Amino acid sequence: MNVTCQACGQVHHAITRATAEQSVALANQRNDAISRCGDDEFRPMYFQSEDIGRYEHCFNCGAPASECKPSKPDDCPAGVTLQPIIWELV
């Protein structure tokens, strides 16, 4: 399901909090493993920890996920890349 930010019109792919938490955990495990192979000088630039907070706000304008609504078919052109956002029907 896609949702649209009411503040700016950005369309996101809706995911559950559990999916976002799993994604963050896997990314941090990967970054930790890769960072042990790199140069200490550059490690902070490339292997920063992921955070669940990036899934709680619009990727474009920063509005909270609660500002999103289900997308209409014409909200987003075919073939674009959508950023995930935590959005669950209550």
Residue pairs with C-beta under 8 A, 6 or more apart in sequence:
1 13
1 14
1 70
1 71
1 87
2 11
2 12
2 13
2 14
2 70
2 71
2 75
2 76
2 82
3 11
3 12
3 14
3 65
3 68
3 69
3 70
3 71
3 85
3 87
4 10
4 11
4 12
4 68
4 69
4 70
4 71
4 72
4 75
4 76
5 11
5 12
5 58
5 60
5 61
5 63
5 67
5 68
6 63
6 67
6 68
6 69
7 58
7 61
7 63
7 67
8 58
8 60
8 61
8 63
9 75
10 58
10 59
10 60
10 61
10 83
11 71
11 75
11 76
11 80
11 82
12 58
12 59
12 68
12 82
12 83
12 84
12 85
12 87
13 82
13 83
13 84
13 85
14 68
14 84
14 85
14 86
14 87
14 88
15 23
15 55
15 84
15 85
15 86
15 87
16 86
16 88
17 52
17 55
17 86
17 88
19 84
20 52
20 55
20 84
20 86
21 52
23 50
23 55
23 84
24 50
24 51
24 52
24 55
27 50
28 49
28 50
31 47
31 48
31 49
31 50
32 47
34 47
35 43
35 46
35 47
38 46
38 47
52 86
55 65
55 84
55 85
55 86
56 64
56 65
56 85
56 86
57 63
57 64
57 65
57 85
58 64
58 65
58 67
58 68
58 85
59 83
59 85
65 85
65 86
65 87
68 85
68 87
76 82
